[in-house]
Amino acid sequence: MSKKTTRFSLGFDPTIENPKAAPQTKIQNREGWSRREFLSTAALAGTGALLGLQSDALAAEPPPETKKLTLWRGDSICQAPQFVAEALFASEGFTELQYLKGGGGAVAKAVASGEVQITQVFVGPFLLRIDAGDPVVLLGGGHVGCLELFGNDRVRTVRDLKGKTVVVYGLEGPGHVFLTIVMAHIGLDHRKDITLVTRPPAEAVRLFEEGKVDAVIANPPASQELRAEKVGHVVVNSTTDRPWSQYFCCMVVANREFVRKHPVATKRAMRAMLKSADICALEPDRAARTLVDKGFTKRYDYALQTMKELPYGKWREYDPEDTVRFYSLRLQEAGMIKSSPQKIIAQGTDWRFLKELKKELKA
């Protein structure tokens, strides 16, 4: 698996940073906020607290211990908050922003090694790393959903996976771990009840389209393409189907040593991502346009659909510890981790930055 590092200059984008650039019509999003409520919240927190302009809290903080930040760029555009947040990262003092690109389970290893300092991605693979004793730490919630299980005519339910062939993007990656959890939830064993195939995203989707595998785990934009082309059907949608929709899918995760040495940078980076999540939730058109303009995806319509479908504002409502407890228990049942949920929470979570930022951002 090859990894690619991409660098970006961090100039401010006035279409995101300036609320006056937006037409003042009422917009209702998935979380039930109107534009008026959003601006009211921004006024309470200080305009900069949500939109990236200078705030009293931010100004009172010391500058970040480092001005360089490396995040992960995976296969899904569900990671939009950290892509849309480039100008917000700049406002927090990060003048050099990089993305390490790869797939499968490489993201967890990259964070554990320190190649990636902080990022937002599916929580599952990191629970494996925490169980193994790797220096990674979960800091807060991101968004709900984005992973979907597609099946052919022979797979109408998760139970129908038994004896079938399923393709995922890589071992111990988001799709593989989610598949394992979904199967364990109904008593199926990923080690003996299915034939597992690993392929890169484009090839995985092609195998499913050609009928060479019975099911595939996909995320945006691949999941949108499959739905648009009416290839197979959705068996599980983690954005809308219970119990998955009751917990975070992606969470903010960081290298433990980076957090220890750079607490100010950690909080500032996390603040930028949470503000950006609000932008994705409340200004989906602008967030989608930014993703296209900056080269993170090609299709504006798919990007906009992702911004509208995924409840990015849930970081304000859901308890991230509930997510860690739920997924840890499922992985323990599946035999993929030995640690109890309590041990995972004790060793691999740090909610202090989230608690501070929730107060600051009036969550």
KOLTISE-544833 format. One line per 5 residues: number of its first residue (from 1); their letters; for each residue x, z, y of C-alpha. Coordinates in nm, 3 decimals. Example, Ala and Ser with C-alpha at 12.3 -4.5 7.8 and 13.67 -1.06 7.14 Angstrom:
2
1 = as = 1.230 0.780 -0.450; 1.367 0.714 -0.106
//
This chain:
363
1 = mskkt = 0.000 0.000 0.000; 0.150 -0.101 0.329; 0.101 0.099 0.644; 0.102 -0.044 0.993; 0.156 0.142 1.318
6 = trfsl = -0.018 0.006 1.624; 0.063 0.120 1.979; -0.169 0.102 2.278; -0.114 0.150 2.648; -0.358 0.403 2.785
11 = gfdpt = -0.518 0.266 3.099; -0.853 0.410 3.205; -1.165 0.212 3.122; -1.412 0.263 3.407; -1.706 0.148 3.198
16 = ienpk = -1.663 0.458 2.984; -1.513 0.704 3.226; -1.753 0.652 3.514; -2.116 0.747 3.452; -2.219 0.557 3.766
21 = aapqt = -2.119 0.233 3.597; -2.420 0.264 3.367; -2.777 0.167 3.461; -2.980 0.483 3.512; -3.260 0.403 3.270
26 = kiqnr = -3.378 0.653 3.013; -3.214 0.614 2.674; -3.320 0.823 2.373; -3.067 0.855 2.093; -3.084 0.986 1.735
31 = egwsr = -3.017 1.342 1.844; -3.311 1.336 2.085; -3.110 1.347 2.407; -3.221 1.144 2.707; -2.979 1.015 2.969
36 = refls = -3.122 1.276 3.211; -3.050 1.554 2.960; -2.703 1.418 2.904; -2.623 1.411 3.276; -2.770 1.758 3.312
41 = taala = -2.542 1.884 3.037; -2.249 1.709 3.200; -2.330 1.880 3.528; -2.340 2.221 3.360; -2.010 2.168 3.185
46 = gtgal = -1.845 1.990 3.475; -1.866 1.612 3.476; -1.518 1.583 3.331; -1.601 1.805 3.035; -1.802 1.525 2.875
51 = lglqs = -1.688 1.208 3.048; -1.316 1.263 3.061; -1.278 1.327 3.433; -1.083 1.629 3.552; -1.256 1.962 3.487
56 = dalaa = -1.167 2.317 3.591; -1.110 2.420 3.231; -0.884 2.124 3.164; -0.695 2.168 3.492; -0.632 2.535 3.415
61 = epppe = -0.468 2.455 3.083; -0.097 2.383 3.049; -0.004 2.023 2.964; 0.021 1.926 2.596; 0.345 2.020 2.424
66 = tkklt = 0.386 1.653 2.330; 0.264 1.336 2.496; 0.278 1.135 2.175; -0.008 1.128 1.925; -0.050 0.940 1.598
71 = lwrgd = -0.396 0.902 1.445; -0.526 0.720 1.139; -0.690 0.380 1.142; -0.880 0.330 0.820; -1.111 0.062 0.689
76 = sicqa = -1.427 0.188 0.858; -1.542 0.170 1.218; -1.723 0.500 1.168; -1.404 0.650 1.315; -1.516 0.512 1.651
81 = pqfva = -1.478 0.837 1.850; -1.102 0.835 1.816; -1.088 0.464 1.904; -1.322 0.484 2.202; -1.133 0.792 2.324
86 = ealfa = -0.816 0.614 2.438; -0.884 0.679 2.807; -0.989 1.034 2.725; -0.662 1.092 2.541; -0.481 0.970 2.852
91 = segft = -0.675 1.214 3.068; -0.560 1.492 2.835; -0.195 1.400 2.891; -0.122 1.178 2.589; 0.065 0.877 2.725
96 = elqyl = 0.168 0.729 2.390; -0.105 0.677 2.133; -0.044 0.523 1.791; -0.257 0.439 1.487; -0.117 0.440 1.137
101 = kgggg = -0.318 0.196 0.929; -0.386 0.212 0.557; -0.651 0.267 0.293; -0.745 0.469 -0.011; -0.608 0.819 -0.033
106 = avaka = -0.312 0.741 0.193; -0.471 0.912 0.493; -0.457 1.259 0.337; -0.094 1.210 0.243; -0.011 1.083 0.593
111 = vasge = -0.160 1.393 0.754; 0.008 1.622 0.501; 0.347 1.462 0.571; 0.302 1.482 0.948; 0.309 1.105 0.998
116 = vqitq = -0.042 1.149 1.139; -0.086 1.460 1.352; -0.463 1.465 1.392; -0.749 1.233 1.303; -1.114 1.212 1.201
121 = vfvgp = -1.200 1.100 0.849; -1.408 1.184 0.541; -1.353 1.545 0.444; -1.339 1.494 0.065; -0.977 1.379 0.017
126 = fllri = -0.850 1.666 0.232; -1.012 1.925 0.011; -0.795 1.788 -0.270; -0.487 1.830 -0.054; -0.579 2.184 0.050
131 = dagdp = -0.632 2.272 -0.315; -0.285 2.131 -0.389; -0.132 2.350 -0.118; -0.052 2.070 0.127; -0.021 2.161 0.499
136 = vvllg = -0.347 2.016 0.628; -0.617 2.201 0.820; -0.978 2.117 0.902; -1.066 2.183 1.266; -1.427 2.079 1.319
141 = gghvg = -1.712 1.846 1.243; -1.727 1.478 1.328; -2.038 1.292 1.224; -2.287 1.268 0.940; -2.289 0.977 0.701
146 = clelf = -2.125 0.631 0.679; -2.061 0.603 0.303; -2.309 0.403 0.093; -2.333 0.336 -0.279; -2.453 -0.017 -0.352
151 = gndrv = -2.574 -0.118 -0.697; -2.685 -0.434 -0.874; -3.010 -0.477 -1.067; -2.876 -0.257 -1.348; -2.810 0.036 -1.113
156 = rtvrd = -3.125 0.167 -0.949; -3.030 0.534 -0.946; -2.707 0.733 -0.963; -2.787 0.816 -1.325; -2.781 0.444 -1.402
161 = lkgkt = -2.407 0.442 -1.328; -2.338 0.576 -1.676; -2.159 0.309 -1.877; -2.119 0.081 -1.573; -1.819 -0.046 -1.375
166 = vvvyg = -1.773 0.080 -1.020; -1.516 -0.037 -0.765; -1.366 0.183 -0.492; -1.096 0.115 -0.233; -0.838 0.352 -0.379
171 = legpg = -0.789 0.665 -0.589; -0.855 0.991 -0.405; -0.974 0.793 -0.106; -1.308 0.854 0.069; -1.509 0.623 -0.158
176 = hvflt = -1.360 0.758 -0.480; -1.409 1.122 -0.383; -1.763 1.062 -0.259; -1.852 0.879 -0.582; -1.715 1.170 -0.783
181 = ivmah = -1.921 1.418 -0.585; -2.241 1.214 -0.608; -2.203 1.181 -0.984; -2.119 1.548 -1.034; -2.430 1.643 -0.836
186 = igldh = -2.648 1.509 -1.120; -2.418 1.605 -1.407; -2.223 1.283 -1.462; -1.847 1.290 -1.524; -1.643 1.038 -1.324
191 = rkdit = -1.365 1.054 -1.583; -1.566 0.934 -1.883; -1.909 0.809 -1.775; -1.797 0.503 -1.575; -1.523 0.242 -1.570
196 = lvtrp = -1.346 0.279 -1.236; -1.177 -0.015 -1.065; -0.968 0.011 -0.746; -0.931 -0.279 -0.505; -0.874 -0.325 -0.129
201 = paeav = -1.200 -0.341 0.073; -1.241 -0.720 0.096; -1.164 -0.771 -0.271; -1.388 -0.482 -0.375; -1.683 -0.631 -0.191
206 = rlfee = -1.607 -0.975 -0.335; -1.605 -0.839 -0.691; -1.946 -0.685 -0.629; -2.083 -1.004 -0.473; -1.960 -1.206 -0.771
211 = gkvda = -2.125 -0.968 -1.017; -1.798 -0.858 -1.176; -1.872 -0.491 -1.111; -2.201 -0.306 -1.110; -2.156 -0.090 -0.801
216 = vianp = -1.936 -0.039 -0.497; -1.886 0.234 -0.237; -1.880 0.076 0.109; -1.872 0.181 0.471; -1.914 -0.002 0.805
221 = pasqe = -1.871 -0.291 0.857; -1.863 -0.384 0.485; -2.185 -0.194 0.415; -2.360 -0.379 0.698; -2.245 -0.715 0.565
226 = lraek = -2.380 -0.635 0.219; -2.715 -0.534 0.364; -2.732 -0.836 0.593; -2.652 -1.075 0.307; -2.893 -0.889 0.074
231 = vghvv = -2.625 -0.836 -0.188; -2.741 -0.563 -0.424; -2.926 -0.266 -0.283; -2.846 0.078 -0.145; -2.860 0.352 -0.409
236 = vnstt = -2.727 0.634 -0.191; -2.694 0.638 0.187; -2.507 0.946 0.304; -2.646 0.907 0.656; -3.011 0.941 0.557
241 = drpws = -3.032 1.075 0.201; -3.036 1.445 0.119; -2.834 1.648 0.054; -2.557 1.431 0.202; -2.728 1.390 0.539
246 = qyfcc = -2.730 1.768 0.582; -2.351 1.788 0.601; -2.067 1.624 0.788; -1.908 1.320 0.633; -1.607 1.286 0.863
251 = mvvan = -1.434 1.588 1.012; -1.141 1.647 1.247; -0.831 1.723 1.043; -0.471 1.788 1.143; -0.127 1.861 1.010
256 = refvr = -0.093 2.241 0.993; 0.259 2.250 1.135; 0.153 2.031 1.428; -0.129 2.272 1.507; 0.106 2.571 1.487
261 = khpva = 0.368 2.418 1.714; 0.130 2.233 1.949; -0.186 2.439 2.001; -0.249 2.303 2.351; -0.205 1.943 2.233
266 = tkram = -0.435 2.014 1.939; -0.713 2.144 2.160; -0.673 1.863 2.411; -0.677 1.595 2.139; -0.984 1.750 1.981
271 = ramlk = -1.156 1.771 2.318; -1.101 1.398 2.370; -1.254 1.318 2.031; -1.558 1.538 2.083; -1.623 1.393 2.427
276 = sadic = -1.589 1.048 2.277; -1.840 1.138 2.004; -2.089 1.214 2.282; -2.018 0.874 2.436; -2.078 0.703 2.100
281 = alepd = -2.409 0.888 2.065; -2.535 0.838 2.420; -2.375 0.507 2.524; -2.371 0.312 2.194; -2.356 -0.028 2.366
286 = raart = -2.047 0.066 2.564; -1.879 0.226 2.266; -1.946 -0.085 2.056; -1.812 -0.314 2.327; -1.496 -0.104 2.354
291 = lvdkg = -1.438 -0.130 1.978; -1.457 -0.510 1.999; -1.261 -0.547 2.322; -0.975 -0.333 2.189; -0.963 -0.518 1.858
296 = ftkry = -1.088 -0.246 1.625; -1.362 -0.474 1.489; -1.485 -0.830 1.543; -1.862 -0.804 1.526; -2.032 -0.641 1.825
301 = dyalq = -2.367 -0.635 1.644; -2.224 -0.439 1.350; -2.040 -0.205 1.584; -2.357 -0.139 1.783; -2.553 -0.082 1.463
306 = tmkel = -2.296 0.175 1.351; -2.310 0.357 1.686; -2.689 0.374 1.667; -2.717 0.467 1.299; -2.457 0.743 1.276
311 = pygkw = -2.554 1.075 1.440; -2.232 1.139 1.630; -2.386 1.423 1.827; -2.422 1.644 1.520; -2.083 1.805 1.590
316 = reydp = -2.279 2.020 1.835; -2.534 2.134 1.577; -2.396 2.147 1.224; -2.170 2.422 1.094; -1.849 2.263 0.957
321 = edtvr = -1.795 2.556 0.724; -2.120 2.468 0.545; -1.980 2.121 0.480; -1.652 2.254 0.343; -1.836 2.498 0.119
326 = fyslr = -2.077 2.232 -0.013; -1.816 1.966 -0.089; -1.566 2.216 -0.230; -1.825 2.341 -0.476; -1.911 1.986 -0.583
331 = lqeag = -1.544 1.898 -0.634; -1.488 2.218 -0.830; -1.781 2.126 -1.054; -1.632 1.779 -1.100; -1.298 1.924 -1.207
336 = mikss = -1.108 1.771 -0.915; -1.009 2.102 -0.756; -0.947 2.449 -0.898; -0.985 2.653 -0.580; -1.312 2.824 -0.494
341 = pqkii = -1.491 2.725 -0.171; -1.393 3.063 -0.028; -1.025 2.997 -0.094; -1.045 2.647 0.052; -1.207 2.784 0.368
346 = aqgtd = -0.951 3.065 0.398; -0.649 2.840 0.345; -0.755 2.511 0.499; -0.977 2.567 0.802; -0.924 2.678 1.162
351 = wrflk = -1.236 2.684 1.381; -1.090 2.854 1.690; -1.049 2.530 1.888; -1.400 2.418 1.802; -1.545 2.751 1.912
356 = elkke = -1.365 2.730 2.246; -1.466 2.369 2.303; -1.830 2.432 2.214; -1.844 2.693 2.487; -1.664 2.467 2.732
361 = lka = -1.876 2.161 2.655; -2.197 2.363 2.641; -2.268 2.277 2.280
//
